[in-house]
Amino acid sequence: MASPTVTQFRCALYARVSTKDKGQDYTNQLTQLREFAARQGWTIVVEFCDTVSGGTGKREQFQAMFQAAFRRKFDVLVFWSLDRLSLEGAFETLQHLQRLTSYGVAWRSFTEQYLDSTGIFRDAVISILAVVAKQEKVRIRERVLRTPE
């Protein structure tokens, strides 16, 4: 079976704001993400939106997004920026991207054009992020080993 062309991608959008009580709303993110997907010729099949801190992966829509990705309900995930996807730290955030990749789901940051696993530099981007994640893991381990008891 041939892989989908760019115009055949089933697209999911992920938007997040930290809190409602400060008047935050993810509508602006969604509007621009929808326009971007349309310009790419991608069909939006689902939108995931959280109103909670990105400092944890225990977010209802975030988890629903991974469940849908695992079931291949969409081909590409577009998020506003990496900090809208996750604020858990470099290693954890990169693990989330690798998890999507392992499910066969591409991903793209709207505001950070270099964070794009859909383009011709897909393998290079994923390889660089994997190296960064590995280095972050080493640094974390070194800090833990140096911490006095």
MARPA-21255 format. One line per 2 residues: number of its first residue (from 1); their letters; for each residue y, z, x of C-alpha. Coordinates in pm, whole numbers. Layout:
! residues N
NUM = A = Y:Z:X ~ ...
***
This chain:
! residues 149
1 = MA = 0:0:0 ~ 340:-96:141
3 = SP = 597:174:196 ~ 894:169:-41
5 = TV = 1199:-28:58 ~ 1531:152:64
7 = TQ = 1617:35:-288 ~ 1286:166:-424
9 = FR = 1337:527:-312 ~ 1301:796:-574
11 = CA = 1572:1039:-479 ~ 1613:1414:-529
13 = LY = 1942:1592:-482 ~ 1985:1951:-364
15 = AR = 2313:2136:-413 ~ 2392:2502:-354
17 = VS = 2682:2740:-376 ~ 2665:3103:-277
19 = TK = 2804:3273:-585 ~ 2954:3213:-927
21 = DK = 3189:3510:-919 ~ 3431:3340:-676
23 = GQ = 3466:3035:-898 ~ 3227:2828:-687
25 = DY = 3055:2537:-852 ~ 2819:2272:-717
27 = TN = 2960:2001:-946 ~ 3168:1845:-666
29 = QL = 2861:1827:-442 ~ 2653:1662:-715
31 = TQ = 2921:1409:-801 ~ 2942:1285:-443
33 = LR = 2565:1301:-388 ~ 2510:1093:-703
35 = EF = 2763:832:-589 ~ 2603:821:-244
37 = AA = 2252:772:-387 ~ 2380:496:-613
39 = RQ = 2541:317:-315 ~ 2205:332:-135
41 = GW = 2029:183:-438 ~ 1819:497:-480
43 = TI = 1706:619:-822 ~ 1778:988:-878
45 = VV = 1473:1143:-1042 ~ 1557:1512:-1011
47 = EF = 1839:1746:-913 ~ 1788:2096:-775
49 = CD = 2082:2338:-785 ~ 2099:2699:-670
51 = TV = 2377:2952:-708 ~ 2263:3202:-447
53 = SG = 2300:3270:-76 ~ 2131:3022:154
55 = GT = 2029:3306:386 ~ 1684:3321:231
57 = GK = 1425:3065:131 ~ 1348:3270:-180
59 = RE = 1564:3058:-406 ~ 1427:2936:-737
61 = QF = 1539:2573:-716 ~ 1479:2556:-341
63 = QA = 1115:2652:-397 ~ 1088:2412:-693
65 = MF = 1218:2136:-466 ~ 941:2200:-213
67 = QA = 678:2208:-488 ~ 802:1871:-616
69 = AF = 812:1734:-260 ~ 453:1846:-204
71 = RR = 353:1660:-521 ~ 551:1353:-401
73 = KF = 773:1350:-708 ~ 1044:1194:-490
75 = DV = 1068:998:-164 ~ 1396:1123:-20
77 = LV = 1599:1443:-51 ~ 1975:1428:-13
79 = FW = 2174:1746:42 ~ 2548:1799:91
81 = SL = 2519:1950:439 ~ 2263:2143:639
83 = DR = 2433:2473:556 ~ 2398:2394:185
85 = LS = 2024:2345:240 ~ 1974:2664:442
87 = LE = 2157:2938:629 ~ 1839:3101:757
89 = GA = 1895:3008:1120 ~ 1818:2701:1326
91 = FE = 1444:2754:1360 ~ 1380:2823:991
93 = TL = 1608:2543:875 ~ 1439:2293:1103
95 = QH = 1102:2412:975 ~ 1218:2326:623
97 = LQ = 1305:1973:736 ~ 970:1941:915
99 = RL = 794:2061:601 ~ 958:1783:399
101 = TS = 859:1532:668 ~ 499:1658:662
103 = YG = 492:1591:286 ~ 603:1233:350
105 = VA = 950:1301:211 ~ 1254:1169:395
107 = WR = 1580:1364:398 ~ 1947:1303:457
109 = SF = 2262:1509:490 ~ 2556:1357:306
111 = TE = 2826:1498:536 ~ 2629:1490:862
113 = QY = 2527:1128:900 ~ 2325:1199:1215
115 = LD = 2088:1419:1009 ~ 1901:1129:855
117 = ST = 1527:1072:856 ~ 1563:756:645
119 = GI = 1717:525:905 ~ 1605:329:1207
121 = FR = 1643:634:1432 ~ 1413:843:1209
123 = DA = 1159:924:1480 ~ 1429:1008:1733
125 = VI = 1607:1244:1490 ~ 1284:1422:1398
127 = SI = 1181:1451:1765 ~ 1517:1594:1868
129 = LA = 1512:1845:1584 ~ 1157:1947:1673
131 = VV = 1262:2015:2033 ~ 1564:2217:1915
133 = AK = 1341:2419:1683 ~ 1092:2485:1963
135 = QE = 1371:2602:2194 ~ 1510:2829:1923
137 = KV = 1165:2982:1876 ~ 1142:3048:2253
139 = RI = 1487:3212:2251 ~ 1394:3433:1957
141 = RE = 1072:3539:2128 ~ 1260:3619:2450
143 = RV = 1514:3832:2260 ~ 1235:4021:2086
145 = LR = 1051:4084:2414 ~ 1372:4209:2578
147 = TP = 1465:4444:2296 ~ 1417:4806:2414
149 = E = 1212:5027:2188
***
